[in-house]
Amino acid sequence: MAQDRPVRLLEDVRYFESAEPPQRGQRFPAYAGSLFDVPAGATALGERIARRCGQLDVSIGHASQLYLCLTASLPEGAIALSDRAAEAWHQVVLHGLDPATFNALPQPEKMAVLGRATFAVLRALAPAMANVLDEVQAEIAAAGEAFRLTLKSKTTKHYALAIEQTIPAHPQPTEVFVRAVHLATGAERVQKLGEAQFPSMAPSLVDRLAVTGKILTVHPRKSFRAQLDNARSQPLATADLEALFSS
């Protein structure tokens, strides 16, 4: 029964399309891209939103994945829940949008429309988290493609350290950085440590942060999933923090 299922944090947002509201017994909606000329970066946008929201304990209920289905069958901006889900952890939500108007927009504005639609749906599903969603929306809109998600942080006697990853549009690799703040001076430095093939692989590269002397070493996770991801990625480089701040 639905009430017996656990409440989950948001993990993923994906964009679909349908000329008519999807019904049980019919084919599941297709990924957006035919009726709506959705930019290639939409998948990365959805992942940025979902993973940042998940870090801040945003939940839409029993589903961890939001499937936002664009449709002209609803008035512009209208939102409607659908029980059409392939799995129990999917939540399909319809969002009214006019294809002709959307398709005529330049790419950056299309991304902005998708972002606004996503947060409108999230506010409808998680009204108690409205303030958090406002903060995330502003953060992601301001950073754009340069958005970096913090994977791990550590404060030592001399430094505040954060390991961050990008979430780029496919097929660009995900970059992993260390952002270091020298506590005595407030100076900040950023150094790239490596790359992962896909954004979902980057967390496997980051578990424990160790600083020996002035050398930062990032140790990878050791789970079975992490071992698979690590086998497809190069180990992250160490960072000489003293040299980083002397440059």
C-alpha positions in Angstrom: 0.0 0.0 0.0 1.2 3.6 -0.8 1.2 4.6 2.9 3.6 1.8 3.7 6.2 3.1 1.2 9.0 5.2 2.7 9.3 8.9 2.0 12.3 9.5 -0.2 14.5 12.5 -0.9 14.5 13.9 -4.4 17.2 12.3 -6.6 16.4 13.0 -10.2 14.3 15.2 -12.5 13.6 14.2 -16.1 11.6 15.9 -18.9 9.0 14.1 -21.0 6.3 15.2 -23.4 2.8 14.1 -24.4 0.2 15.5 -26.8 -2.5 14.2 -24.5 -2.5 13.4 -20.7 -0.9 9.9 -20.4 -3.4 7.2 -19.5 -3.0 3.7 -18.1 -2.7 1.1 -20.8 -1.1 3.6 -23.2 2.6 3.9 -24.1 4.6 5.9 -21.4 5.3 9.5 -22.5 8.5 9.9 -24.6 11.5 12.0 -23.5 11.0 15.6 -24.5 12.6 16.6 -27.8 10.0 15.9 -30.5 6.9 18.0 -29.7 9.1 20.4 -27.6 12.5 21.4 -28.9 14.2 20.9 -25.5 17.9 21.9 -25.3 20.5 19.1 -24.8 21.3 20.6 -21.5 17.9 19.9 -20.0 19.0 16.6 -18.5 21.9 18.2 -16.7 19.6 21.0 -15.5 17.2 18.4 -14.0 20.1 16.6 -12.3 21.5 19.9 -10.8 18.1 20.7 -9.4 17.4 17.3 -8.0 20.8 16.6 -6.4 20.9 20.0 -4.8 17.4 19.7 -3.5 18.2 16.2 -2.2 21.1 17.6 -0.3 18.7 20.0 1.4 16.2 17.3 2.3 13.6 18.2 -0.3 11.1 15.4 -0.7 8.1 15.1 -3.0 6.8 12.1 -1.1 7.2 8.4 -1.9 8.9 9.1 -5.2 12.6 9.9 -5.6 12.3 10.8 -9.3 10.2 13.6 -10.8 9.1 13.0 -14.3 7.9 16.4 -15.6 5.7 15.9 -18.7 5.3 18.9 -20.9 1.9 19.0 -22.6 -0.2 21.4 -24.7 -3.4 19.6 -23.4 -3.3 21.8 -20.3 -3.5 25.6 -20.1 -0.1 27.3 -20.0 1.5 26.9 -16.6 -1.2 24.5 -15.3 0.0 21.6 -13.2 -1.7 18.2 -12.8 -0.6 15.0 -11.1 -0.7 11.8 -13.0 -0.9 8.2 -11.7 0.9 7.0 -14.8 4.3 5.8 -13.4 6.5 3.0 -14.6 7.9 2.4 -11.1 6.8 3.2 -7.6 9.6 5.7 -7.2 8.4 7.8 -10.2 6.1 10.8 -9.9 4.7 12.0 -13.2 3.4 15.5 -13.2 1.9 17.3 -16.2 2.8 20.9 -16.9 1.0 22.9 -19.5 3.2 24.6 -22.2 2.5 25.8 -25.7 5.0 24.1 -28.1 5.0 26.8 -30.7 5.8 29.5 -28.2 8.4 27.4 -26.5 10.1 26.2 -29.7 10.5 29.8 -30.9 12.5 30.8 -27.9 16.4 31.0 -27.9 18.1 28.2 -26.2 19.0 30.1 -23.0 15.3 31.2 -22.5 14.1 27.6 -23.1 16.4 26.5 -20.2 15.0 29.3 -18.1 11.4 28.2 -18.9 12.2 24.6 -17.9 13.8 25.7 -14.7 10.8 27.8 -13.7 8.4 25.0 -14.6 10.5 22.5 -12.5 10.4 24.7 -9.4 6.8 25.5 -9.9 6.0 21.8 -9.8 8.3 21.2 -6.9 6.6 24.0 -4.9 3.3 22.3 -5.6 4.5 18.9 -4.4 6.5 20.2 -1.4 4.9 23.5 -0.3 6.5 23.3 3.1 10.0 23.6 1.4 9.1 26.7 -0.5 11.9 28.8 1.1 14.5 26.2 0.4 13.3 25.8 -3.2 13.6 29.6 -3.6 17.2 29.5 -2.5 18.0 26.6 -4.8 16.4 28.2 -7.8 18.3 31.4 -7.3 21.6 29.5 -6.7 21.2 27.4 -9.9 20.0 30.3 -12.0 22.9 32.5 -11.0 25.6 29.8 -11.6 24.2 28.4 -14.9 26.5 25.9 -16.5 29.2 26.8 -14.0 27.1 25.3 -11.1 29.2 23.1 -8.8 27.7 20.7 -6.3 29.6 20.1 -3.0 30.4 16.4 -2.4 32.4 16.6 0.8 33.8 19.3 3.1 36.4 19.4 5.9 37.9 22.0 8.1 41.5 21.7 9.4 43.5 24.0 11.6 44.5 26.1 8.5 42.0 25.4 5.8 38.3 25.0 5.0 38.1 22.5 2.1 35.3 21.5 -0.2 35.3 18.9 -3.0 32.9 20.0 -5.7 31.7 18.6 -9.0 30.2 20.1 -12.2 27.1 18.7 -13.7 27.5 19.4 -17.4 25.5 18.6 -20.5 26.4 15.3 -22.1 28.9 14.4 -23.5 31.1 16.8 -21.5 32.9 15.0 -18.6 32.2 15.9 -15.0 35.0 17.9 -13.5 36.0 17.6 -9.8 37.6 20.5 -7.9 38.9 21.3 -4.5 37.9 24.8 -3.2 40.2 25.8 -0.4 40.0 28.8 1.9 43.0 29.8 4.0 41.4 30.5 7.4 44.1 33.0 8.6 43.9 35.2 5.5 40.5 34.4 3.9 42.2 33.8 0.6 40.4 31.3 -1.6 41.9 29.0 -4.3 40.3 26.4 -6.6 42.2 23.5 -8.2 40.9 20.8 -10.6 41.6 17.3 -9.2 40.2 15.1 -12.0 37.2 14.1 -14.1 34.4 11.5 -14.2 32.7 10.2 -17.3 29.2 11.0 -15.9 27.9 13.2 -13.1 26.6 10.3 -11.2 30.1 8.8 -11.0 31.7 11.7 -9.2 30.4 10.9 -5.7 32.1 7.5 -5.9 35.5 9.2 -6.2 35.0 11.1 -2.9 34.7 9.7 0.5 37.3 10.6 3.1 39.5 13.8 2.9 42.9 13.4 4.5 45.5 16.2 4.9 49.0 15.0 5.7 51.3 18.0 6.2 50.0 20.3 3.5 49.0 17.5 1.0 45.3 16.9 0.5 44.3 13.3 -0.5 40.8 12.4 -1.5 40.0 8.7 -0.8 37.3 7.1 -2.9 34.3 5.2 -1.6 34.6 1.4 -1.3 31.1 0.1 -2.0 30.5 -2.3 -4.9 28.8 0.5 -7.0 31.8 2.8 -6.2 34.3 0.2 -7.3 32.5 0.0 -10.7 32.6 3.8 -11.1 36.2 4.1 -9.9 37.3 1.5 -12.5 35.9 3.8 -15.2 37.6 6.9 -13.8 41.1 8.1 -12.9 41.9 8.5 -9.2 41.7 12.1 -8.2 45.0 14.0 -8.0 46.4 15.1 -4.6 46.6 18.9 -3.9 49.6 20.6 -2.4 47.7 23.3 -0.4 50.9 25.2 0.5 51.9 25.5 -3.1 48.3 26.3 -4.1 48.3 29.4 -1.9 51.8 30.5 -2.8 50.9 30.8 -6.5 
